[in-house]
Amino acid sequence: MQTILGSGGTIGKDLAKELLPYTKDIRLVSRNPKKVNATDTLHPADLSDPKQIDTAIAGSDVVYVVVGFEYSLKVWQQNWPTLMRHVIDSCERHNCKLVFFDNVYSYAKSAVPHMTEDSPLDPPSKKGIVRKQLVDMIWDAVKNNRIKAIIARSADFYGPGNDKSMLVTTVAENFKKGKKANYFGGVNFIHTFTYTPDAAKATAILGNTEDAYNQTWHVPTTSEKLTGKQWIELFANEMHAKPAVMILPVWMMKLLGLFMPIMKEFPEMNYQYEQDYILDSSKFEKRFGIKATSPAEGVKNTVAAMK
């Protein structure tokens, strides 16, 4: 039995498809789970309730945490550490392995231009502090032989049907509406993005590879070092739009935050767009012989899914 906590999101749906080569015994867990594969088992659960978490995990061999809480510091601080603590406790109780799908927020600002699995963890943001707390909880449990675990780490992502991707929401969706793309920091910095189907496939592979456990892995992320401007141009060309863009400075984000609460969450993360941002996934690529989907193909598939 392989169980996906947070199965309703983009990564969760894609992950369910990618697990089929390994097992047909897949349990999908969310508030209102829906089948992805004909053989999936649906398990409705409120993941704020430790008893429901434990019931959802019971009987599992591998548990994937791909939960997507609201993009809010307050929500993250309240919900993430509690969830992770209960998940770790349940995995230990039921002797199952844990795979945590993580982001890069816990890395030091100085690591961002070229992030590897060995880059220092020293988050400059409050959201990053929350993410590091989760990482520390997992490795502490591993160190004390309570569980086996993997951290599968992704860059900012994009892909078909992904309504939470910055590239999709602020670039592609704006072009679709006949508006200029919005971007943060500077468009001339390199920014690598992870294609969601690649991330899901890699996570499934890792979860089913015994010697991958108790390590951090970067999922395949494009080795083509495109700038923000080049990403915007790819979307514009695919959507037959003009590659016009408006850079949102921090002061404007804060101003917009008075009317759009989510905009309040972006200023502290702006450092990721004020320098090159390269997630190095060569460790995974060398171990498994799988490379990331090209930006051109990824953008083409993402735009096609919007029609």
Summary of the structure (lengths in Angstrom):
residues: 307
radius of gyration: 18.9
end to end distance: 35.7
largest distance: 55.6
contacts: 1038
relative contact order: 0.14
helix: 45%
strand: 17%
